[in-house]
């Protein structure tokens, strides 16, 4: 289960990155931020399940930054 969550989470983050890199999605768009947020949350849960503190911190921070970006977009 942890691996599956991790694969989907990291895959979603990478998909957002590549879509942005190839100018298919803007990094200021809500879709980009949501993809990063959902991906980071899934990867963070995976990291917690496998007890990987460094990656839990990384993905938790990534998710928090995405939440801040979404809140700023609402203003």
Beta strands, then each sheet from edge to edge (+ up, - down):
end
